[in-house]
Amino acid sequence: MLERTYFTYIMASRSHTLYIGMTNNLRHRVFQHKWREQDGFTARYNCDRLVWFQSFSDVSLAIQREKELKGWRREKKIALIEQTNPTWQDLSREWYEIEPVDLKRALG
């Protein structure tokens, strides 16, 4: 049987607006957020930086973690991010050949 990996993740905007999600393909889902492939919260608030993620082998644990994080106060979410990513770097920055920001700079 094929083992899958599931991820709970946090995307952020430059102004630190946070979005929490869950997926079984983190690289693809982050790409969708960055390129605004779907209308919604992350597109509206420009949440295009992956600032935290956790992997699971059980989908129910990933969903449970997503719900848990969504129930936290903002301060606790920020503390979680800053434990492993104190400067809020985009953890997916090297995953793609070009970023939407780079394309805008090149064209603009």
Biopython code that builds the backbone (N, CA, C, O; Angstrom):
import numpy as np
from Bio.PDB.StructureBuilder import StructureBuilder

atoms = [
    (1, "MET", "N", (0.838, -1.195, 0.000)),
    (1, "MET", "CA", (0.000, 0.000, 0.000)),
    (1, "MET", "C", (0.877, 1.249, 0.000)),
    (1, "MET", "O", (1.883, 1.315, 0.705)),
    (2, "LEU", "N", (0.487, 2.221, -0.786)),
    (2, "LEU", "CA", (1.230, 3.475, -0.912)),
    (2, "LEU", "C", (1.038, 4.339, 0.332)),
    (2, "LEU", "O", (-0.089, 4.612, 0.745)),
    (3, "GLU", "N", (2.155, 4.764, 0.923)),
    (3, "GLU", "CA", (2.066, 5.654, 2.078)),
    (3, "GLU", "C", (1.990, 7.093, 1.608)),
    (3, "GLU", "O", (2.719, 7.496, 0.703)),
    (4, "ARG", "N", (1.121, 7.855, 2.212)),
    (4, "ARG", "CA", (0.961, 9.266, 1.863)),
    (4, "ARG", "C", (1.446, 10.117, 3.013)),
    (4, "ARG", "O", (1.503, 9.682, 4.163)),
    (5, "THR", "N", (1.792, 11.331, 2.673)),
    (5, "THR", "CA", (2.164, 12.308, 3.680)),
    (5, "THR", "C", (1.179, 13.461, 3.596)),
    (5, "THR", "O", (0.807, 13.891, 2.505)),
    (6, "TYR", "N", (0.765, 13.951, 4.734)),
    (6, "TYR", "CA", (-0.183, 15.056, 4.827)),
    (6, "TYR", "C", (0.481, 16.186, 5.595)),
    (6, "TYR", "O", (1.330, 15.951, 6.455)),
    (7, "PHE", "N", (0.098, 17.389, 5.286)),
    (7, "PHE", "CA", (0.737, 18.552, 5.888)),
    (7, "PHE", "C", (-0.298, 19.524, 6.431)),
    (7, "PHE", "O", (-1.324, 19.781, 5.802)),
    (8, "THR", "N", (-0.015, 20.048, 7.591)),
    (8, "THR", "CA", (-0.708, 21.214, 8.113)),
    (8, "THR", "C", (0.290, 22.347, 7.946)),
    (8, "THR", "O", (1.472, 22.189, 8.250)),
    (9, "TYR", "N", (-0.185, 23.493, 7.463)),
    (9, "TYR", "CA", (0.752, 24.552, 7.121)),
    (9, "TYR", "C", (0.182, 25.927, 7.422)),
    (9, "TYR", "O", (-1.027, 26.099, 7.571)),
    (10, "ILE", "N", (1.084, 26.906, 7.508)),
    (10, "ILE", "CA", (0.685, 28.300, 7.704)),
    (10, "ILE", "C", (1.322, 29.141, 6.605)),
    (10, "ILE", "O", (2.537, 29.117, 6.406)),
    (11, "MET", "N", (0.478, 29.881, 5.902)),
    (11, "MET", "CA", (0.913, 30.867, 4.917)),
    (11, "MET", "C", (0.745, 32.240, 5.560)),
    (11, "MET", "O", (-0.130, 32.438, 6.403)),
    (12, "ALA", "N", (1.591, 33.183, 5.155)),
    (12, "ALA", "CA", (1.499, 34.535, 5.715)),
    (12, "ALA", "C", (1.716, 35.568, 4.623)),
    (12, "ALA", "O", (2.361, 35.308, 3.607)),
    (13, "SER", "N", (1.168, 36.724, 4.857)),
    (13, "SER", "CA", (1.421, 37.869, 3.977)),
    (13, "SER", "C", (2.612, 38.641, 4.553)),
    (13, "SER", "O", (3.101, 38.320, 5.637)),
    (14, "ARG", "N", (3.067, 39.645, 3.832)),
    (14, "ARG", "CA", (4.163, 40.478, 4.342)),
    (14, "ARG", "C", (3.764, 41.204, 5.626)),
    (14, "ARG", "O", (4.608, 41.488, 6.476)),
    (15, "SER", "N", (2.476, 41.500, 5.760)),
    (15, "SER", "CA", (1.992, 42.178, 6.969)),
    (15, "SER", "C", (1.574, 41.185, 8.062)),
    (15, "SER", "O", (0.981, 41.571, 9.070)),
    (16, "HIS", "N", (1.891, 39.905, 7.846)),
    (16, "HIS", "CA", (1.662, 38.827, 8.811)),
    (16, "HIS", "C", (0.196, 38.444, 9.003)),
    (16, "HIS", "O", (-0.198, 38.013, 10.087)),
    (17, "THR", "N", (-0.601, 38.598, 7.969)),
    (17, "THR", "CA", (-1.925, 37.997, 7.963)),
    (17, "THR", "C", (-1.701, 36.502, 7.789)),
    (17, "THR", "O", (-0.909, 36.096, 6.938)),
    (18, "LEU", "N", (-2.377, 35.680, 8.573)),
    (18, "LEU", "CA", (-2.120, 34.240, 8.588)),
    (18, "LEU", "C", (-3.253, 33.432, 7.970)),
    (18, "LEU", "O", (-4.428, 33.772, 8.110)),
    (19, "TYR", "N", (-2.878, 32.359, 7.287)),
    (19, "TYR", "CA", (-3.825, 31.386, 6.757)),
    (19, "TYR", "C", (-3.327, 30.004, 7.151)),
    (19, "TYR", "O", (-2.148, 29.695, 6.972)),
    (20, "ILE", "N", (-4.204, 29.178, 7.681)),
    (20, "ILE", "CA", (-3.849, 27.815, 8.085)),
    (20, "ILE", "C", (-4.602, 26.838, 7.197)),
    (20, "ILE", "O", (-5.808, 26.975, 6.988)),
    (21, "GLY", "N", (-3.881, 25.848, 6.674)),
    (21, "GLY", "CA", (-4.505, 24.862, 5.801)),
    (21, "GLY", "C", (-3.923, 23.480, 6.000)),
    (21, "GLY", "O", (-3.013, 23.278, 6.805)),
    (22, "MET", "N", (-4.463, 22.529, 5.252)),
    (22, "MET", "CA", (-4.024, 21.140, 5.288)),
    (22, "MET", "C", (-4.071, 20.598, 3.859)),
    (22, "MET", "O", (-4.999, 20.898, 3.106)),
    (23, "THR", "N", (-3.066, 19.798, 3.488)),
    (23, "THR", "CA", (-2.988, 19.255, 2.136)),
    (23, "THR", "C", (-2.187, 17.961, 2.136)),
    (23, "THR", "O", (-1.488, 17.647, 3.099)),
    (24, "ASN", "N", (-2.300, 17.212, 1.036)),
    (24, "ASN", "CA", (-1.442, 16.031, 0.876)),
    (24, "ASN", "C", (-0.342, 16.306, -0.147)),
    (24, "ASN", "O", (0.465, 15.423, -0.439)),
    (25, "ASN", "N", (-0.302, 17.527, -0.696)),
    (25, "ASN", "CA", (0.738, 17.909, -1.656)),
    (25, "ASN", "C", (1.128, 19.354, -1.370)),
    (25, "ASN", "O", (0.608, 20.285, -1.984)),
    (26, "LEU", "N", (2.039, 19.523, -0.440)),
    (26, "LEU", "CA", (2.398, 20.862, 0.036)),
    (26, "LEU", "C", (2.981, 21.729, -1.071)),
    (26, "LEU", "O", (2.623, 22.899, -1.209)),
    (27, "ARG", "N", (3.866, 21.159, -1.846)),
    (27, "ARG", "CA", (4.500, 21.940, -2.916)),
    (27, "ARG", "C", (3.468, 22.492, -3.904)),
    (27, "ARG", "O", (3.531, 23.661, -4.284)),
    (28, "HIS", "N", (2.523, 21.648, -4.313)),
    (28, "HIS", "CA", (1.488, 22.081, -5.254)),
    (28, "HIS", "C", (0.551, 23.113, -4.621)),
    (28, "HIS", "O", (0.185, 24.105, -5.252)),
    (29, "ARG", "N", (0.172, 22.864, -3.370)),
    (29, "ARG", "CA", (-0.768, 23.782, -2.704)),
    (29, "ARG", "C", (-0.142, 25.150, -2.487)),
    (29, "ARG", "O", (-0.809, 26.167, -2.676)),
    (30, "VAL", "N", (1.115, 25.195, -2.097)),
    (30, "VAL", "CA", (1.798, 26.480, -1.915)),
    (30, "VAL", "C", (1.882, 27.207, -3.251)),
    (30, "VAL", "O", (1.680, 28.420, -3.305)),
    (31, "PHE", "N", (2.175, 26.487, -4.324)),
    (31, "PHE", "CA", (2.206, 27.074, -5.663)),
    (31, "PHE", "C", (0.859, 27.736, -5.974)),
    (31, "PHE", "O", (0.818, 28.854, -6.487)),
    (32, "GLN", "N", (-0.232, 27.047, -5.666)),
    (32, "GLN", "CA", (-1.559, 27.603, -5.906)),
    (32, "GLN", "C", (-1.773, 28.899, -5.135)),
    (32, "GLN", "O", (-2.347, 29.853, -5.661)),
    (33, "HIS", "N", (-1.310, 28.931, -3.888)),
    (33, "HIS", "CA", (-1.433, 30.159, -3.092)),
    (33, "HIS", "C", (-0.604, 31.285, -3.709)),
    (33, "HIS", "O", (-1.092, 32.404, -3.870)),
    (34, "LYS", "N", (0.645, 30.989, -4.053)),
    (34, "LYS", "CA", (1.540, 32.016, -4.590)),
    (34, "LYS", "C", (1.018, 32.626, -5.885)),
    (34, "LYS", "O", (1.100, 33.839, -6.082)),
    (35, "TRP", "N", (0.490, 31.798, -6.755)),
    (35, "TRP", "CA", (0.033, 32.265, -8.064)),
    (35, "TRP", "C", (-1.452, 32.602, -8.065)),
    (35, "TRP", "O", (-2.028, 32.880, -9.117)),
    (36, "ARG", "N", (-2.075, 32.578, -6.883)),
    (36, "ARG", "CA", (-3.485, 32.952, -6.728)),
    (36, "ARG", "C", (-4.382, 32.207, -7.708)),
    (36, "ARG", "O", (-5.222, 32.804, -8.382)),
    (37, "GLU", "N", (-4.192, 30.912, -7.774)),
    (37, "GLU", "CA", (-4.963, 30.090, -8.703)),
    (37, "GLU", "C", (-6.410, 29.912, -8.274)),
    (37, "GLU", "O", (-7.251, 29.506, -9.076)),
    (38, "GLN", "N", (-6.703, 30.208, -7.028)),
    (38, "GLN", "CA", (-8.082, 30.119, -6.554)),
    (38, "GLN", "C", (-8.431, 31.406, -5.825)),
    (38, "GLN", "O", (-7.633, 31.929, -5.046)),
    (39, "ASP", "N", (-9.626, 31.910, -6.086)),
    (39, "ASP", "CA", (-10.090, 33.075, -5.342)),
    (39, "ASP", "C", (-10.300, 32.663, -3.896)),
    (39, "ASP", "O", (-10.630, 31.512, -3.609)),
    (40, "GLY", "N", (-10.112, 33.588, -3.010)),
    (40, "GLY", "CA", (-10.345, 33.279, -1.609)),
    (40, "GLY", "C", (-9.462, 34.112, -0.709)),
    (40, "GLY", "O", (-8.886, 35.118, -1.124)),
    (41, "PHE", "N", (-9.370, 33.676, 0.521)),
    (41, "PHE", "CA", (-8.683, 34.422, 1.565)),
    (41, "PHE", "C", (-7.228, 34.721, 1.216)),
    (41, "PHE", "O", (-6.795, 35.870, 1.302)),
    (42, "THR", "N", (-6.467, 33.692, 0.823)),
    (42, "THR", "CA", (-5.029, 33.910, 0.585)),
    (42, "THR", "C", (-4.789, 34.829, -0.599)),
    (42, "THR", "O", (-3.828, 35.598, -0.591)),
    (43, "ALA", "N", (-5.633, 34.768, -1.609)),
    (43, "ALA", "CA", (-5.498, 35.678, -2.754)),
    (43, "ALA", "C", (-5.862, 37.096, -2.333)),
    (43, "ALA", "O", (-5.162, 38.049, -2.678)),
    (44, "ARG", "N", (-6.947, 37.237, -1.596)),
    (44, "ARG", "CA", (-7.420, 38.561, -1.178)),
    (44, "ARG", "C", (-6.411, 39.257, -0.260)),
    (44, "ARG", "O", (-6.204, 40.466, -0.362)),
    (45, "TYR", "N", (-5.787, 38.488, 0.636)),
    (45, "TYR", "CA", (-4.868, 39.070, 1.615)),
    (45, "TYR", "C", (-3.399, 38.832, 1.283)),
    (45, "TYR", "O", (-2.523, 39.107, 2.103)),
    (46, "ASN", "N", (-3.130, 38.327, 0.092)),
    (46, "ASN", "CA", (-1.763, 38.116, -0.398)),
    (46, "ASN", "C", (-0.912, 37.250, 0.546)),
    (46, "ASN", "O", (0.243, 37.574, 0.825)),
    (47, "CYS", "N", (-1.490, 36.165, 1.025)),
    (47, "CYS", "CA", (-0.752, 35.220, 1.874)),
    (47, "CYS", "C", (0.032, 34.301, 0.943)),
    (47, "CYS", "O", (-0.471, 33.266, 0.505)),
    (48, "ASP", "N", (1.258, 34.689, 0.650)),
    (48, "ASP", "CA", (2.044, 33.980, -0.365)),
    (48, "ASP", "C", (3.372, 33.447, 0.154)),
    (48, "ASP", "O", (4.238, 33.070, -0.637)),
    (49, "ARG", "N", (3.543, 33.410, 1.465)),
    (49, "ARG", "CA", (4.790, 32.905, 2.061)),
    (49, "ARG", "C", (4.484, 31.728, 2.986)),
    (49, "ARG", "O", (3.673, 31.840, 3.906)),
    (50, "LEU", "N", (5.135, 30.615, 2.731)),
    (50, "LEU", "CA", (5.017, 29.464, 3.624)),
    (50, "LEU", "C", (5.935, 29.724, 4.814)),
    (50, "LEU", "O", (7.155, 29.786, 4.657)),
    (51, "VAL", "N", (5.356, 29.878, 6.003)),
    (51, "VAL", "CA", (6.177, 30.219, 7.169)),
    (51, "VAL", "C", (6.278, 29.096, 8.202)),
    (51, "VAL", "O", (7.109, 29.155, 9.109)),
    (52, "TRP", "N", (5.428, 28.073, 8.063)),
    (52, "TRP", "CA", (5.473, 26.951, 9.002)),
    (52, "TRP", "C", (4.730, 25.771, 8.387)),
    (52, "TRP", "O", (3.737, 25.957, 7.684)),
    (53, "PHE", "N", (5.213, 24.550, 8.653)),
    (53, "PHE", "CA", (4.467, 23.351, 8.271)),
    (53, "PHE", "C", (4.879, 22.184, 9.139)),
    (53, "PHE", "O", (5.950, 22.173, 9.745)),
    (54, "GLN", "N", (3.992, 21.197, 9.180)),
    (54, "GLN", "CA", (4.232, 19.971, 9.940)),
    (54, "GLN", "C", (3.687, 18.820, 9.104)),
    (54, "GLN", "O", (2.625, 18.945, 8.495)),
    (55, "SER", "N", (4.399, 17.715, 9.071)),
    (55, "SER", "CA", (3.958, 16.566, 8.259)),
    (55, "SER", "C", (3.393, 15.462, 9.148)),
    (55, "SER", "O", (3.762, 15.314, 10.314)),
    (56, "PHE", "N", (2.484, 14.693, 8.549)),
    (56, "PHE", "CA", (1.807, 13.591, 9.234)),
    (56, "PHE", "C", (1.653, 12.432, 8.270)),
    (56, "PHE", "O", (1.546, 12.641, 7.062)),
    (57, "SER", "N", (1.640, 11.228, 8.781)),
    (57, "SER", "CA", (1.363, 10.062, 7.937)),
    (57, "SER", "C", (-0.117, 9.677, 7.999)),
    (57, "SER", "O", (-0.583, 8.848, 7.217)),
    (58, "ASP", "N", (-0.840, 10.278, 8.924)),
    (58, "ASP", "CA", (-2.266, 9.996, 9.104)),
    (58, "ASP", "C", (-3.067, 11.262, 8.813)),
    (58, "ASP", "O", (-2.861, 12.291, 9.458)),
    (59, "VAL", "N", (-3.970, 11.192, 7.854)),
    (59, "VAL", "CA", (-4.749, 12.366, 7.453)),
    (59, "VAL", "C", (-5.571, 12.924, 8.611)),
    (59, "VAL", "O", (-5.726, 14.139, 8.734)),
    (60, "SER", "N", (-6.094, 12.052, 9.450)),
    (60, "SER", "CA", (-6.919, 12.545, 10.556)),
    (60, "SER", "C", (-6.099, 13.377, 11.545)),
    (60, "SER", "O", (-6.624, 14.313, 12.148)),
    (61, "LEU", "N", (-4.827, 13.045, 11.716)),
    (61, "LEU", "CA", (-3.964, 13.843, 12.599)),
    (61, "LEU", "C", (-3.675, 15.215, 11.990)),
    (61, "LEU", "O", (-3.607, 16.214, 12.705)),
    (62, "ALA", "N", (-3.508, 15.259, 10.676)),
    (62, "ALA", "CA", (-3.274, 16.539, 9.998)),
    (62, "ALA", "C", (-4.503, 17.437, 10.108)),
    (62, "ALA", "O", (-4.379, 18.637, 10.355)),
    (63, "ILE", "N", (-5.673, 16.862, 9.926)),
    (63, "ILE", "CA", (-6.925, 17.625, 10.048)),
    (63, "ILE", "C", (-7.116, 18.104, 11.484)),
    (63, "ILE", "O", (-7.505, 19.247, 11.724)),
    (64, "GLN", "N", (-6.839, 17.217, 12.427)),
    (64, "GLN", "CA", (-6.956, 17.568, 13.846)),
    (64, "GLN", "C", (-6.028, 18.733, 14.191)),
    (64, "GLN", "O", (-6.423, 19.659, 14.899)),
    (65, "ARG", "N", (-4.787, 18.681, 13.685)),
    (65, "ARG", "CA", (-3.821, 19.754, 13.955)),
    (65, "ARG", "C", (-4.280, 21.073, 13.323)),
    (65, "ARG", "O", (-4.158, 22.133, 13.937)),
    (66, "GLU", "N", (-4.807, 21.005, 12.101)),
    (66, "GLU", "CA", (-5.322, 22.214, 11.442)),
    (66, "GLU", "C", (-6.422, 22.854, 12.295)),
    (66, "GLU", "O", (-6.408, 24.063, 12.524)),
    (67, "LYS", "N", (-7.357, 22.052, 12.755)),
    (67, "LYS", "CA", (-8.453, 22.567, 13.584)),
    (67, "LYS", "C", (-7.928, 23.144, 14.900)),
    (67, "LYS", "O", (-8.406, 24.172, 15.378)),
    (68, "GLU", "N", (-6.937, 22.462, 15.473)),
    (68, "GLU", "CA", (-6.346, 22.938, 16.722)),
    (68, "GLU", "C", (-5.725, 24.328, 16.517)),
    (68, "GLU", "O", (-5.987, 25.253, 17.286)),
    (69, "LEU", "N", (-4.903, 24.459, 15.475)),
    (69, "LEU", "CA", (-4.233, 25.739, 15.225)),
    (69, "LEU", "C", (-5.228, 26.851, 14.921)),
    (69, "LEU", "O", (-5.042, 27.987, 15.358)),
    (70, "LYS", "N", (-6.280, 26.535, 14.179)),
    (70, "LYS", "CA", (-7.289, 27.543, 13.864)),
    (70, "LYS", "C", (-8.005, 28.043, 15.123)),
    (70, "LYS", "O", (-8.533, 29.155, 15.139)),
    (71, "GLY", "N", (-8.021, 27.233, 16.159)),
    (71, "GLY", "CA", (-8.652, 27.624, 17.417)),
    (71, "GLY", "C", (-7.758, 28.435, 18.342)),
    (71, "GLY", "O", (-8.224, 28.981, 19.342)),
    (72, "TRP", "N", (-6.478, 28.513, 18.011)),
    (72, "TRP", "CA", (-5.534, 29.249, 18.853)),
    (72, "TRP", "C", (-5.685, 30.752, 18.677)),
    (72, "TRP", "O", (-6.148, 31.237, 17.645)),
    (73, "ARG", "N", (-5.281, 31.470, 19.710)),
    (73, "ARG", "CA", (-5.188, 32.935, 19.617)),
    (73, "ARG", "C", (-3.997, 33.289, 18.722)),
    (73, "ARG", "O", (-3.049, 32.514, 18.596)),
    (74, "ARG", "N", (-4.061, 34.443, 18.118)),
    (74, "ARG", "CA", (-3.026, 34.896, 17.191)),
    (74, "ARG", "C", (-1.625, 34.848, 17.818)),
    (74, "ARG", "O", (-0.671, 34.430, 17.162)),
    (75, "GLU", "N", (-1.498, 35.265, 19.063)),
    (75, "GLU", "CA", (-0.197, 35.304, 19.737)),
    (75, "GLU", "C", (0.437, 33.913, 19.802)),
    (75, "GLU", "O", (1.649, 33.771, 19.641)),
    (76, "LYS", "N", (-0.369, 32.909, 20.035)),
    (76, "LYS", "CA", (0.139, 31.538, 20.128)),
    (76, "LYS", "C", (0.589, 31.038, 18.750)),
    (76, "LYS", "O", (1.589, 30.327, 18.646)),
    (77, "LYS", "N", (-0.148, 31.407, 17.692)),
    (77, "LYS", "CA", (0.239, 31.044, 16.328)),
    (77, "LYS", "C", (1.578, 31.690, 15.969)),
    (77, "LYS", "O", (2.447, 31.047, 15.381)),
    (78, "ILE", "N", (1.732, 32.948, 16.324)),
    (78, "ILE", "CA", (2.983, 33.662, 16.039)),
    (78, "ILE", "C", (4.147, 33.012, 16.783)),
    (78, "ILE", "O", (5.229, 32.851, 16.219)),
    (79, "ALA", "N", (3.933, 32.641, 18.033)),
    (79, "ALA", "CA", (4.981, 31.975, 18.814)),
    (79, "ALA", "C", (5.381, 30.649, 18.168)),
    (79, "ALA", "O", (6.563, 30.307, 18.140)),
    (80, "LEU", "N", (4.406, 29.900, 17.648)),
    (80, "LEU", "CA", (4.698, 28.639, 16.966)),
    (80, "LEU", "C", (5.583, 28.879, 15.739)),
    (80, "LEU", "O", (6.571, 28.174, 15.535)),
    (81, "ILE", "N", (5.230, 29.858, 14.939)),
    (81, "ILE", "CA", (6.027, 30.188, 13.742)),
    (81, "ILE", "C", (7.435, 30.586, 14.147)),
    (81, "ILE", "O", (8.411, 30.101, 13.573)),
    (82, "GLU", "N", (7.544, 31.464, 15.128)),
    (82, "GLU", "CA", (8.842, 32.032, 15.497)),
    (82, "GLU", "C", (9.753, 31.050, 16.227)),
    (82, "GLU", "O", (10.948, 31.315, 16.359)),
    (83, "GLN", "N", (9.224, 29.926, 16.703)),
    (83, "GLN", "CA", (10.077, 28.885, 17.299)),
    (83, "GLN", "C", (11.058, 28.341, 16.274)),
    (83, "GLN", "O", (12.221, 28.098, 16.596)),
    (84, "THR", "N", (10.600, 28.149, 15.047)),
    (84, "THR", "CA", (11.448, 27.549, 14.011)),
    (84, "THR", "C", (11.774, 28.508, 12.878)),
    (84, "THR", "O", (12.670, 28.237, 12.079)),
    (85, "ASN", "N", (11.060, 29.625, 12.797)),
    (85, "ASN", "CA", (11.251, 30.575, 11.695)),
    (85, "ASN", "C", (11.131, 32.000, 12.232)),
    (85, "ASN", "O", (10.178, 32.707, 11.902)),
    (86, "PRO", "N", (12.092, 32.430, 13.062)),
    (86, "PRO", "CA", (11.980, 33.726, 13.732)),
    (86, "PRO", "C", (11.944, 34.938, 12.795)),
    (86, "PRO", "O", (11.436, 35.993, 13.174)),
    (87, "THR", "N", (12.467, 34.799, 11.600)),
    (87, "THR", "CA", (12.470, 35.935, 10.670)),
    (87, "THR", "C", (11.358, 35.836, 9.621)),
    (87, "THR", "O", (11.298, 36.653, 8.701)),
    (88, "TRP", "N", (10.495, 34.858, 9.755)),
    (88, "TRP", "CA", (9.353, 34.684, 8.862)),
    (88, "TRP", "C", (9.787, 34.517, 7.407)),
    (88, "TRP", "O", (9.133, 35.030, 6.498)),
    (89, "GLN", "N", (10.876, 33.808, 7.190)),
    (89, "GLN", "CA", (11.333, 33.548, 5.822)),
    (89, "GLN", "C", (10.345, 32.635, 5.109)),
    (89, "GLN", "O", (9.682, 31.808, 5.735)),
    (90, "ASP", "N", (10.256, 32.794, 3.794)),
    (90, "ASP", "CA", (9.409, 31.913, 2.987)),
    (90, "ASP", "C", (10.133, 30.579, 2.849)),
    (90, "ASP", "O", (11.159, 30.495, 2.174)),
    (91, "LEU", "N", (9.607, 29.541, 3.484)),
    (91, "LEU", "CA", (10.252, 28.229, 3.495)),
    (91, "LEU", "C", (10.204, 27.546, 2.132)),
    (91, "LEU", "O", (10.897, 26.554, 1.908)),
    (92, "SER", "N", (9.394, 28.069, 1.229)),
    (92, "SER", "CA", (9.271, 27.477, -0.109)),
    (92, "SER", "C", (10.035, 28.282, -1.160)),
    (92, "SER", "O", (9.909, 28.007, -2.353)),
    (93, "ARG", "N", (10.806, 29.248, -0.746)),
    (93, "ARG", "CA", (11.462, 30.191, -1.667)),
    (93, "ARG", "C", (12.298, 29.503, -2.741)),
    (93, "ARG", "O", (12.380, 30.013, -3.859)),
    (94, "GLU", "N", (12.904, 28.397, -2.451)),
    (94, "GLU", "CA", (13.774, 27.707, -3.404)),
    (94, "GLU", "C", (13.073, 26.561, -4.147)),
    (94, "GLU", "O", (13.719, 25.843, -4.911)),
    (95, "TRP", "N", (11.794, 26.386, -3.940)),
    (95, "TRP", "CA", (11.073, 25.260, -4.530)),
    (95, "TRP", "C", (10.749, 25.438, -6.008)),
    (95, "TRP", "O", (10.566, 24.454, -6.724)),
    (96, "TYR", "N", (10.678, 26.669, -6.466)),
    (96, "TYR", "CA", (10.198, 26.945, -7.823)),
    (96, "TYR", "C", (11.234, 27.739, -8.602)),
    (96, "TYR", "O", (12.028, 28.478, -8.019)),
    (97, "GLU", "N", (11.225, 27.585, -9.915)),
    (97, "GLU", "CA", (12.184, 28.308, -10.758)),
    (97, "GLU", "C", (11.952, 29.802, -10.714)),
    (97, "GLU", "O", (12.903, 30.582, -10.756)),
    (98, "ILE", "N", (10.700, 30.206, -10.631)),
    (98, "ILE", "CA", (10.385, 31.629, -10.576)),
    (98, "ILE", "C", (9.225, 31.850, -9.610)),
    (98, "ILE", "O", (8.301, 31.042, -9.521)),
    (99, "GLU", "N", (9.299, 32.943, -8.906)),
    (99, "GLU", "CA", (8.256, 33.334, -7.970)),
    (99, "GLU", "C", (7.427, 34.443, -8.613)),
    (99, "GLU", "O", (7.944, 35.187, -9.447)),
    (100, "PRO", "N", (6.160, 34.570, -8.246)),
    (100, "PRO", "CA", (5.352, 35.653, -8.797)),
    (100, "PRO", "C", (5.989, 37.026, -8.573)),
    (100, "PRO", "O", (5.909, 37.890, -9.447)),
    (101, "VAL", "N", (6.609, 37.235, -7.433)),
    (101, "VAL", "CA", (7.253, 38.519, -7.130)),
    (101, "VAL", "C", (8.397, 38.788, -8.104)),
    (101, "VAL", "O", (8.569, 39.913, -8.574)),
    (102, "ASP", "N", (9.179, 37.746, -8.406)),
    (102, "ASP", "CA", (10.293, 37.901, -9.342)),
    (102, "ASP", "C", (9.795, 38.252, -10.744)),
    (102, "ASP", "O", (10.390, 39.082, -11.432)),
    (103, "LEU", "N", (8.701, 37.616, -11.160)),
    (103, "LEU", "CA", (8.128, 37.869, -12.470)),
    (103, "LEU", "C", (7.645, 39.309, -12.565)),
    (103, "LEU", "O", (7.866, 39.974, -13.577)),
    (104, "LYS", "N", (6.988, 39.791, -11.517)),
    (104, "LYS", "CA", (6.505, 41.183, -11.512)),
    (104, "LYS", "C", (7.663, 42.156, -11.623)),
    (104, "LYS", "O", (7.577, 43.152, -12.342)),
    (105, "ARG", "N", (8.750, 41.869, -10.910)),
    (105, "ARG", "CA", (9.934, 42.748, -10.984)),
    (105, "ARG", "C", (10.526, 42.742, -12.380)),
    (105, "ARG", "O", (10.902, 43.792, -12.901)),
    (106, "ALA", "N", (10.613, 41.565, -12.991)),
    (106, "ALA", "CA", (11.213, 41.443, -14.330)),
    (106, "ALA", "C", (10.378, 42.161, -15.384)),
    (106, "ALA", "O", (10.923, 42.743, -16.322)),
    (107, "LEU", "N", (9.060, 42.121, -15.232)),
    (107, "LEU", "CA", (8.170, 42.747, -16.194)),
    (107, "LEU", "C", (7.935, 44.226, -15.922)),
    (107, "LEU", "O", (7.580, 44.999, -16.812)),
    (108, "GLY", "N", (8.146, 44.593, -14.653)),
    (108, "GLY", "CA", (7.721, 45.904, -14.253)),
    (108, "GLY", "C", (8.661, 47.005, -14.282)),
    (108, "GLY", "O", (8.302, 48.132, -13.940)),
]
sb = StructureBuilder()
sb.init_structure("model")
sb.init_model(0)
sb.init_chain("A")
sb.init_seg("    ")
for serial, (resi, resn, name, xyz) in enumerate(atoms, 1):
    if name == "N":
        sb.init_residue(resn, " ", resi, " ")
    sb.init_atom(name, np.array(xyz, "f"), 0.0, 1.0, " ", f" {name:<3s}", serial, name[0])
structure = sb.get_structure()
